Amino acid sequence: MNDLDLLAANKRRRLAEQGQSLEGVGASLADLMENRVTQVGSVDPVKDFERMLKRRDDPTLIDSAFNQMIQMICELVLNSFADTQFDKAIECCKSLRKSCVQFEEASLFNRSLIQLHSQLITSKKEPFWLRLAAEKIYPIHQDEVSDSAFSKNESEEFYSKATNHPSISLSIQQQNEQTNENLFDELA
């Protein structure tokens, strides 16, 4: 029995002793504990982020949640050994994008995507950029949020234009060469 279960059980016992209704006691206590999230952690960042966005008791938590999620994505990618944290970072990007559309924060997401691109180039983590493109995590366009600087076409062409950047093109070539070397090693 964890601490949350113990707290709910104690509250139910006290209410039963007082002759009050027990309906919803465990759920409401669990909800209260769940909604106290104030940090996007690395264990389950998407869940933490979504919990922070649901909180209505502190309006500053929404801005904080967006900023912390952007920071978490960068940390996951830049501190990842090879691509070990890329799946988690991709899920974070999907959640961030979805929430930025919902809260009409296109410029926040799009700016973050562009900044991430430059960080990936300087830190030799371009394979994550390729994963973003493969997952079609595009900049938010005007059909989704009217004040976006990207048209739908510009959004969908974003990765192909960025991939023409010399360092990313070189990275794609190096990745293809590495894949070929690995195939030859497996055959030998």
C-alpha positions as CSV (number, residue, x, y, z in Angstrom):
1,M,0.0,0.0,0.0
2,N,1.5,3.3,-1.0
3,D,1.3,6.6,0.8
4,L,-1.6,7.8,-1.3
5,D,-3.6,4.6,-0.6
6,L,-2.8,5.0,3.1
7,L,-4.0,8.6,3.2
8,A,-7.3,7.7,1.4
9,A,-7.9,4.7,3.7
10,N,-7.3,6.9,6.8
11,K,-9.7,9.5,5.5
12,R,-12.4,6.9,4.7
13,R,-12.0,5.4,8.1
14,R,-12.4,8.8,9.8
15,L,-15.4,9.7,7.8
16,A,-17.0,6.3,8.5
17,E,-16.4,6.8,12.2
18,Q,-18.2,10.2,11.9
19,G,-21.0,8.7,9.9
20,Q,-20.3,10.7,6.8
21,S,-20.5,9.5,3.1
22,L,-17.5,7.8,1.7
23,E,-18.4,8.3,-1.9
24,G,-15.5,9.7,-4.0
25,V,-13.1,10.1,-1.0
26,G,-10.3,8.0,-2.5
27,A,-10.7,9.5,-6.0
28,S,-10.8,13.1,-4.8
29,L,-7.7,12.7,-2.6
30,A,-5.9,11.0,-5.4
31,D,-6.9,13.8,-7.8
32,L,-5.6,16.4,-5.3
33,M,-2.3,14.7,-5.0
34,E,-2.0,14.2,-8.8
35,N,-2.7,17.8,-9.5
36,R,0.1,19.1,-7.3
37,V,2.7,18.5,-10.0
38,T,4.8,21.7,-10.5
39,Q,7.8,20.3,-12.4
40,V,8.2,18.4,-15.7
41,G,10.4,15.5,-14.6
42,S,12.4,13.1,-16.7
43,V,10.6,9.9,-15.7
44,D,7.2,10.7,-17.3
45,P,7.5,14.2,-18.7
46,V,4.4,14.0,-20.9
47,K,2.2,13.1,-17.9
48,D,3.8,15.8,-15.7
49,F,3.3,18.4,-18.5
50,E,-0.3,17.5,-19.0
51,R,-1.0,17.5,-15.3
52,M,0.5,21.0,-15.0
53,L,-1.6,22.3,-17.9
54,K,-4.8,21.0,-16.1
55,R,-4.1,22.9,-13.0
56,R,-6.3,25.9,-12.5
57,D,-5.1,27.1,-9.1
58,D,-1.9,28.8,-10.4
59,P,-2.1,30.4,-13.9
60,T,1.7,30.9,-14.0
61,L,2.1,27.1,-14.2
62,I,0.9,27.0,-17.8
63,D,3.8,29.2,-19.0
64,S,6.1,27.3,-16.7
65,A,4.9,23.9,-18.1
66,F,5.6,25.0,-21.7
67,N,9.1,26.3,-20.8
68,Q,9.9,23.2,-18.7
69,M,8.8,20.9,-21.5
70,I,10.9,22.7,-24.0
71,Q,13.9,22.4,-21.6
72,M,13.1,18.7,-21.0
73,I,13.1,17.9,-24.7
74,C,16.5,19.6,-25.1
75,E,17.9,17.7,-22.0
76,L,16.6,14.4,-23.2
77,V,18.1,14.8,-26.7
78,L,21.4,16.5,-25.8
79,N,22.1,14.2,-22.9
80,S,21.1,11.1,-24.7
81,F,23.7,8.4,-25.3
82,A,23.2,7.8,-29.0
83,D,19.5,7.7,-29.5
84,T,18.4,6.1,-26.2
85,Q,16.1,9.0,-25.1
86,F,14.9,9.9,-28.6
87,D,11.6,8.1,-28.3
88,K,10.7,9.9,-25.1
89,A,11.8,13.2,-26.6
90,I,9.6,12.6,-29.6
91,E,6.6,11.9,-27.4
92,C,7.4,15.1,-25.6
93,C,7.5,17.0,-28.9
94,K,4.1,15.6,-29.9
95,S,2.5,16.6,-26.6
96,L,4.1,20.0,-26.7
97,R,2.9,20.6,-30.2
98,K,-0.7,19.4,-29.5
99,S,-0.9,21.7,-26.4
100,C,0.6,24.7,-28.3
101,V,-2.2,24.3,-30.9
102,Q,-4.8,24.0,-28.1
103,F,-3.5,27.1,-26.3
104,E,-2.8,28.9,-29.6
105,E,0.9,29.2,-28.9
106,A,2.1,28.6,-32.4
107,S,5.0,31.0,-32.2
108,L,6.3,29.4,-29.0
109,F,6.4,25.9,-30.5
110,N,7.8,27.1,-33.9
111,R,10.5,29.2,-32.3
112,S,11.4,26.3,-30.1
113,L,11.7,24.0,-33.1
114,I,14.0,26.4,-34.9
115,Q,16.2,26.8,-31.7
116,L,16.3,23.0,-31.3
117,H,17.5,22.7,-34.8
118,S,20.5,25.0,-34.2
119,Q,21.3,23.1,-30.9
120,L,21.2,19.8,-32.7
121,I,23.6,21.0,-35.3
122,T,26.2,22.2,-32.8
123,S,25.9,19.2,-30.6
124,K,26.1,16.5,-33.3
125,K,22.5,15.3,-32.6
126,E,21.2,15.7,-36.1
127,P,19.7,12.2,-36.1
128,F,17.0,13.5,-33.8
129,W,16.1,16.1,-36.4
130,L,15.6,13.3,-38.9
131,R,13.3,11.5,-36.5
132,L,11.2,14.7,-36.0
133,A,10.9,14.9,-39.8
134,A,10.0,11.2,-40.1
135,E,7.4,11.6,-37.4
136,K,6.0,14.7,-39.3
137,I,6.2,16.9,-36.2
138,Y,5.9,20.1,-38.3
139,P,5.8,23.7,-37.3
140,I,2.3,24.8,-36.4
141,H,0.7,26.4,-39.5
142,Q,-2.0,29.0,-40.0
143,D,-4.8,26.5,-40.6
144,E,-4.2,25.3,-37.1
145,V,-3.5,28.6,-35.3
146,S,-4.4,31.7,-37.3
147,D,-1.5,33.9,-36.0
148,S,1.2,31.3,-37.1
149,A,4.0,32.7,-39.3
150,F,3.9,29.4,-41.3
151,S,1.5,28.5,-44.1
152,K,0.6,24.8,-44.4
153,N,2.9,24.4,-47.3
154,E,5.8,26.1,-45.5
155,S,5.2,23.9,-42.5
156,E,5.3,20.7,-44.5
157,E,8.4,21.8,-46.4
158,F,10.2,22.9,-43.2
159,Y,12.4,19.8,-42.8
160,S,13.3,19.5,-46.5
161,K,14.5,23.1,-46.5
162,A,16.4,22.7,-43.2
163,T,17.8,19.4,-44.4
164,N,19.5,21.3,-47.2
165,H,21.6,22.9,-44.5
166,P,25.2,21.7,-45.1
167,S,25.8,20.2,-41.7
168,I,22.5,18.3,-41.7
169,S,23.1,17.0,-45.3
170,L,26.6,15.8,-44.2
171,S,25.0,14.1,-41.2
172,I,22.5,12.3,-43.4
173,Q,25.3,11.1,-45.7
174,Q,27.4,10.0,-42.7
175,Q,24.4,8.2,-41.2
176,N,23.8,6.4,-44.5
177,E,27.5,5.4,-44.7
178,Q,27.3,4.1,-41.1
179,T,24.2,2.0,-41.9
180,N,25.9,0.5,-44.9
181,E,29.0,-0.3,-42.8
182,N,26.8,-2.0,-40.2
183,L,25.1,-4.1,-42.9
184,F,28.4,-5.2,-44.2
185,D,29.6,-6.1,-40.7
186,E,26.5,-8.2,-40.1
187,L,27.0,-10.0,-43.4
188,A,30.7,-10.9,-42.6
